[in-house]
Amino acid sequence: MRYPDTYYRRTMADAKTRPALAGTLECDTLIVGGGLAGLTTALQLARAGVSVVVLEAESVGFGASGRNGGFVSPGFATGSEAIARAAGPDNARALHLLSIEGVDFVRETIRTLGIADAHVQPGIMSVLRQDGGDSLKTYADAMRRDYDYTLEFLGKDAVRSHLKTDRYFQALRDPNAFHMHPLNYLRAVAAEIERLGGQIFEGSAVTRCALDGAEKQAHTANGLVKARRVVFTTGGYTGSLVGKLKRAFLPIATYVMLTEPAPELIRTAIATRDAIGDNRRAGDYYRLVENGERILWGGRITTRAASPAALARELRREMTTTYPQLKPLKTELAWSGLMSYARHLMPQIGEMQPGVWHCTAFGGHGLNTTAIGGKLVAEALLGQSDRYRLFKPFGLVWAGGYAGLATAQLTYWKLQAQDWWRERAA
């Protein structure tokens, strides 16, 4: 098994490397962070003819944006009731519609740019680990009534005809959602930004900045960017450069493994190309890749660095207890990445001070919400809308520092225990 190589990097279609910043540049808008939020913001600005520079400390898609599970589906990391309590029912509805728009935006970007290497596969199935079909039907009815959004209900027999395990009961299938190769998507977006005149520099971490004046300045090891506006989109890899931003989220590690190629064995367990996620808060998510040759399986979170090898063993144990017939299947790769979680589990999008914006904290449900977050920031900068204000109730609140990390880890272990007891009682 190899670490920390990732399947996405190994299979990326565009291996272009970009130079580090050297010298002084001037632009209208500087984006700090070359993940999905930053590149989406840059794409929309470049499409409008705005001069934009992106500074990425590593390489395009290095963080969670480029090595996640690849699921693109509506929703946020927290539930609709919690969102309604904080933002009110009308704004909660508007926020959910934004999350649907994020899915459509990613799909339309793939279509418009012809990103065949994104390997889009429609369909995500959310499965229950306990018998509870009535609750799923009620939820599907509410989504159809409130959002004109169709979810397909699958009974136990239908679920088990696709997923050969007695661990699953009923499911909802979302035919509008899809899964894809996120790094290939990101790198195609980066190429389009450059085609439109935007500039992207890799290996260009911002070491210090001056943000209080009308002209913002960001220094790297060998360069300087002067801009009218700055957008920070650094996610789980945010450093201490902007303390207010650093203190407002928790860096949470998640883990993914990839199996060896064994299509015939895999078909004895998984007879669908839909991506799968279970209903546990501490649950698993997985999908077939390379035309069903392999399984990409993710799950588990930690609040401190952990060995990918050890976590891969846990993920494999979860896979083989769900599908005992897959015990002969070997793990080939495993990797981890940092996500950013706010205390309220919602994205943090807004203007910290005049001309200084942030778009971060998408952990747990990132590909749709990160894309729409970048689009909203671009709309605000272009004077097209103030829809970003829908996220005002979810601001840059202190995440608790080391105590917050400890609380998050204890909460995760508690949820794992609750999941375990709930399944045993089923």
N, C-alpha and C positions, 0 to 999 in steps of 0.2 A: 504494500500500500504506500502511496506517495503523498507527502505533505510538504508545503501547503499549496501545491499546485491545484488549480481548479479546472473543472470540466469546461467552464465557459471560456477561460483563457486559452485552453488547449484547442478549442474548436472555434475560436473567433475568426471571422472571415477577413477582417481588416487588421493587419499587424503593423500599421503605420505607427511610427514613433514621432513625437513632436519635440521640438527643441525647448530648452529652458529659456526663460526670459533673460535677455542681456541688453543693457542700455535702458533708455527712457522712452516710454510710450504715453500718448495722450488718447483718451477715448471719452465717449459720453458715459458709458456704463461699464463698470468692472464687476465681473462675477468671480467670487472666490469659491471654488469647488467645482470639479468636473464630473459630478454625478447627474442623476436624472433631473433634480430640481434646477441645478445651475444650467444644464444644457438646454432644458425646455425654456427657461427664461431667456437665454441667449438666442435660441432659435426664433422665438417670437419677436424679439427686438430686431434681430438681423433681418427678418422678413419685412419689418417696417422701415428698414433703411437706417437703423440706429447703429452707430459704431460701438462695437462691444469687444471686450477682451475677457477671456476666461483664464484664470490661473489655477492650475491643479498641482497639488503637492506631489502626487505620484504619477498616475497615468489615467486617461479617460476611463471611467467606470471601475476604478480600483476598489472603491468601497462597496457598501451593501447594494448600491444601485446595479452593479454589474455582476454580482455573484449570489443573488438571492434565488428563491424558488421559481421565479418566473411567472407567478400567478398575477393576472390582471382582472380584478373583479371589484364591484362596488363595495362601499362600506369603509369604516374606520376601525382603528384598533380597539376602541371602546364601543359600547352599545348605544342604541338609539335613545333609551330612557335617560342615560347619563348625559347625553348631548342635549336632550330636551330640557333637563333640569338646569343646565348651565346657560343655554342659549335661548330657551323658549321653543315651543312646538313649531311655530312658523319657520324660525331660523333653522331648527333641526331638520325640517323637511327640505329647506333650501340647500343645506349642507349635504344631505344625502343625494339630492339631485346633482350637486357638483361632483360627488364621487362617481355617479353614473357617467357624467360628462367626461370625467377623467379617463374612464375605460374607452369611451368613444373617441377621445382625442388621440390616445395611443394607437388605436386601430386605424384611424384616419391618417395619422402620420406614417404608419407603415405602408398604407395604400398609396399615399401621395408620393412618398420617396421610393416606393418599390423595394422595400427592404425584405427581399425573399429570404435572406439569411436569418431573419428573426424566427423563422420556422413556426409560424402561428398555428396553433391547434385549438379549435373552439371547444368549449365545454369545461366547466368545473363542477364537481360533485361534492356537496357537503354532507357527510354521513354521520349518523347517530351511533354512539357506542352503547346506548340503552334504548329500550323499546319506548317510542314516543312519537308515533306518527301524527297524532292529532295536533300536537304543538307545531309541527312542520306545516301541516295543512292550513292552520290558522295564520301562520306567518306568510305563507304563499298568498293567501287570500288578501291579507293586508297590503302586501307589495303590489298586487294587481290593482287593488282599489285605490291606494294612495299615490302610486307612482306609475301606474299603467305598465308595470314591469312583470314579466312572466317568468315564474320559476316552475319547473316540472317536478311533481312529486313522484317518488319511486317507493313502492312498498318493499317489504323485507325480501320477498321472493325475487323481485326485479333487481334489487341491490345485489343479492347474492348470486344472481346469474352473471353479473359483471365482475364482482369482487368475491373470490372463492374463499370466504372466511365466515365463521360464525360469530365474529366480533362485531359485525355491523348489522344494523337493523334498517331503519328507513333513511331516506336521503332526499335532498332537494338538489336538482340539477339546474345550473344556470347556463342556458345556451348562448347568452349574450357575452358572458365572460370567456376568457381564453388564457392560454399560457404560451410562453415564448422563450426565446434565447435573449435575455435582457442585455448582455454585453454587446451582442451584434446590433441590437436596436440602438444602444447608446452611441456606438462608434459610427453608425450611419448618420445619426443626428449631428454628431460632431463634424462629420465631413460636409454636411449640408450647411452648417454654420460657416465653415471656412469658404465654401463655394459662394456664399452670400457676402463675403468680405469680413466676417468675424475672425478674430485671432485667438488661438488656443495654445497655451504653453504648459508643457508637462514638466515634472521635476522642479516646480516653481512655487514652493511653499512661501506664503507671506510671513515674513519675520517681524515686521512692525508696520504700523499704519498710523496715519493722522486723519481723523474723521470729523473734526469739529468745524473746519472751515468750509467755505463754499467749494473749494477744490479738495477732493479727497485724494490721499496719497497712500499707496501700498508698496512696501519695499520687499524684494526677494533678495536672495544671496547676491545676485549680480544684476539686478534691475530695479526699475521703479515705474509704476503706472500712476498717472494722474487722471482722475475722472471726476465727472460731475456727480455721479452716484455710484454706490457700491452695494452689491447684494451678496450676503453671506449664505452659502448653501452647503456647508461642510458636514452636516449630519453627525454620525457617530464618531467621526475623526476630528471634530472641532477641538482645537487647542485653546490655550489661555489668551489668545490674541485679543478677543473681546470677552471680558470677564462676565458681563451680563448674559451673554449667549451661552458660554461654557457652563455657568451655574444653573441654567434653566432646563437641562436635560440629563438623563442618565445614559451612559454608554453601555448597551446590553449586547452581549455576544450571542449569536445563533450559529447553528452547525448544520452542515449538509454533507451527505455522502453519496457516492456513485458506485453502483455495482459493476461487476464484470459483464461483458456481453453474454447473454444466455436467453435468447428470445423464446425458445421452446419451453424452457423451465418457467420463465416469467409468465407465459400464457396460461400455465396451470393455476396461476393465482389471480392475475389481473387481465381481464378480457375487455378492456375499454381504453380508449386514448384520452378520455377525460382526465384532468388533474383531480386529485383527491385530497380533501382535508377533513379531519374529524372534528367533532363538536367539543372536545376537551379544551379548556383554556391552556393547558400544557400539552397540546395535542401535536399530532404528526401531520405532515403534508408531503405529497409525493406525486410523481408523474413519470410516464415512460418517455424516454428520449431516444434519439437516433433510430426512429421508425420502430420503436418497441424493442430495441436491442438491449437496453439497460434501464434500470430504475434510478431516478434521482430522488433521494429521500431526505427530508429535512425535519428539524424539530429541536427541542431542548434549548434552553437559554441559560446563560450564567452571567453574573455581574462582575466576574473577574476572569482573567485569562485562564483557560483550561486547555488541556491537551486535546487537539483534534482526534488523536488516536483513541484516547479514552472515551471521548464523546461518540466517536464512530462506533465503538463497541456497543454503547448504549443504544444508538440508533439502529444498529443491526439487530440487537436483541429485540427491540420494539417491532422491527419488520418481521422477524421470524416467529414472534409470539402471535402476531396478527395473521401471518401466513406461514404455518409450520412447513408447508411444502417447499419454501424457499430456503431452508436451512443449508442446502449445498451451495447456495449462491454466495460468491465471495465479494467482499468490498474492495474496490480498486483505488478510489480516491476519497479524501475527506478534506474539508476546509471549514473555516469559520470566518465571520465578518462582524463588524460592529454596527449596530443600529442605534438610533437616538430615540429615546422615549421621554416624553414630558410626564410630569406627575399626573396630569389630567388625561394622558393617553391620546391626546389630539395633536394634529399638526400645529406648529407655531409659525404664523405667517403675518408679517406686518412691517412697520417702519419704526425702528428703534429710536432714531433721531432724524432730523431733516437730511434726506439724501442717503440714509443708511438703512438698508432693508435686510430682513432675514426670512428664510424659508427652510424650515428644518423640522425635526422630530416626527418622522413618518414611520417609525418602527412598527413592524407587525402587519402593515397593510399598505405598502409603500408605492407600488408601481402606478396605481391609478391616482392616489392622492398626491404623490410627489409631482406627477405630471400636471395635474390641475393646479397645484400650488404654484409651480413655475409659470403657468399660463396666467394666473391671477396677478402675480407680481408684475409680469410684463404688461398686462392690461392697465394696471395702476400707473406704471411708469410712462406708458403711452397716453395716459389720460382717457382711456377707453371705458373704464368702469372702476367702481370702488367695491367690487364683490369680495375682495380680500377681507373687508371689514366683518364679514360673517364669522371670521375666526377670532374676532376681538375678545370674546369671553375666554379664550384659551391662550393666554398671553405667556410671557417669559417669566413664569413663576419659579421661584427657587425649588430645585428638585430634591434638596436635602443633603447633598454632598455624600460623604461616606455613609452617613446614617440612612440616606435615601437608598443607596445601593444595597445596604444590609436589609432594609425593609423590603425592597423589591425581591431579593433572593428568598427571604423568608416567605413572602407572599406566594412566590412561584412554587416553593416546596409545599405550602399549604394547599394550593390549587391541585398539585399533583396528587396529594393525599386524598383530597376530596374526589378527584376523578377516580382514583383507585377504589374508594369505598362505594361510590355510586355504581361503578361497574359490577362490583361484587354483589350488590343488592339487587341488580337487575335480574 
